Amino acid sequence: MPATPFTDPDQIAGPLYADPARLARRTSALHAAKISGDDATATITALATTTSTAAPVVCDIGCGRGTSTLQLATRLRPSRLIALDQSAALLDIVRERLTAAGLDVDTMCADFHHLPLPDGSVDVAIAAFCLYHSPRPADVVAAIARCLTPGGRAVLVTKSADSYQEIDQLIAASGLDLDAVERPSLYTTFHSGNAANTTATAMQVLQHQHQQQVFRFQHLDHFADYVATSPKYTLSAHLAGHPRRLAAELRRRLPDRPVTATSTVTYVQAVRP
Ligand SMILES: C[S@@+](CC[C@H](N)C(=O)[O-])C[C@H]1O[C@@H](n2cnc3c(N)ncnc32)[C@H](O)[C@@H]1O
């Protein structure tokens, strides 16, 4: 039994990432709500550019829709840029986005537990907001270390285990999912509290930093846009994945006031000795 829906292979290969539109909806609902916190893509790129290698080989692991991949392509001017993900549908989007920007990318459809890259072949590896999808993130960290050149850099990014707990509380208070607060965090396997120690099992951690982000969903429609994309809640089939119906049901149960939620984003910068 997977620890959370985020480590459930059926969720990962199916509802979470088979449909690029759903990931785009989740990301845009969160971005529209963000009222404070750094731009994660800018921070990831800044940490990646500390490499001393000119024209590095760069691999964006679990690249999703390629938002970081695009920035890495323009800022690092890599000799080779690899965008790796398990979702072929998302890799199609990455290829389209980079091609439209006139940038080169090699896409690789692969499981990050078994990186199909030669030993010591990558100068900079990024794994942002994806290692919590592994039941054994230390294995992925070891796979990344194997692929890095000696002195090669890794930037691993995740969220705190208590991310969005205010949303869990509100969903429980609405009566739609009474167990929402007790259920394990989606980020249980790789989170702000264990990311640096997990990374240190295979690499030398240079630094790790935590940044708080605050989100304000102005009304329940906007809140429902985000909640409908989360696998955390056990909602009736009538509501799950249906933001408009979910918003209407929430309005029946709760005052339509702004909802504030928080998350900590943690950046671990490491080097292969
Ligand atoms: C939340 S998205 C993160 C996307 C991107 N890194 C970002 O920061 O926007 C997580 C990504 O991890 C990918 N993923 C999950 N499990 C994976 C695995 N075992 N191997 C490769 N990619 C995986 C998913 O397909 C998805 O694209």
PDBQT file of the ligand as one rigid body, heavy atoms in Angstrom, charges set to zero:
ROOT
HETATM    1  C1  LIG A 301       5.035  18.358  -9.634  1.00  0.00    +0.000 C 
HETATM    2  S1  LIG A 301       5.755  17.834 -11.132  1.00  0.00    +0.000 S 
HETATM    3  C2  LIG A 301       7.226  18.814 -11.069  1.00  0.00    +0.000 C 
HETATM    4  C3  LIG A 301       7.588  19.372 -12.381  1.00  0.00    +0.000 C 
HETATM    5  C4  LIG A 301       8.766  20.326 -12.449  1.00  0.00    +0.000 C 
HETATM    6  N1  LIG A 301      10.000  19.756 -11.939  1.00  0.00    +0.000 N 
HETATM    7  C5  LIG A 301       8.466  21.634 -11.771  1.00  0.00    +0.000 C 
HETATM    8  O1  LIG A 301       9.189  22.007 -10.862  1.00  0.00    +0.000 OA
HETATM    9  O2  LIG A 301       7.520  22.313 -12.174  1.00  0.00    +0.000 OA
HETATM   10  C6  LIG A 301       6.418  16.217 -10.745  1.00  0.00    +0.000 C 
HETATM   11  C7  LIG A 301       6.969  15.499 -11.968  1.00  0.00    +0.000 C 
HETATM   12  O3  LIG A 301       7.651  14.306 -11.555  1.00  0.00    +0.000 OA
HETATM   13  C8  LIG A 301       7.422  13.308 -12.532  1.00  0.00    +0.000 C 
HETATM   14  N2  LIG A 301       7.671  11.974 -11.950  1.00  0.00    +0.000 N 
HETATM   15  C9  LIG A 301       7.015  11.401 -10.927  1.00  0.00    +0.000 A 
HETATM   16  N3  LIG A 301       7.537  10.188 -10.672  1.00  0.00    +0.000 NA
HETATM   17  C10 LIG A 301       8.559   9.994 -11.559  1.00  0.00    +0.000 A 
HETATM   18  C11 LIG A 301       9.476   8.943 -11.790  1.00  0.00    +0.000 A 
HETATM   19  N4  LIG A 301       9.469   7.793 -11.071  1.00  0.00    +0.000 N 
HETATM   20  N5  LIG A 301      10.412   9.098 -12.752  1.00  0.00    +0.000 NA
HETATM   21  C12 LIG A 301      10.441  10.226 -13.513  1.00  0.00    +0.000 A 
HETATM   22  N6  LIG A 301       9.577  11.268 -13.339  1.00  0.00    +0.000 NA
HETATM   23  C13 LIG A 301       8.652  11.149 -12.372  1.00  0.00    +0.000 A 
HETATM   24  C14 LIG A 301       5.966  13.527 -12.926  1.00  0.00    +0.000 C 
HETATM   25  O4  LIG A 301       5.649  12.918 -14.166  1.00  0.00    +0.000 OA
HETATM   26  C15 LIG A 301       5.881  15.062 -12.943  1.00  0.00    +0.000 C 
HETATM   27  O5  LIG A 301       6.162  15.576 -14.202  1.00  0.00    +0.000 OA
ENDROOT
TORSDOF 0
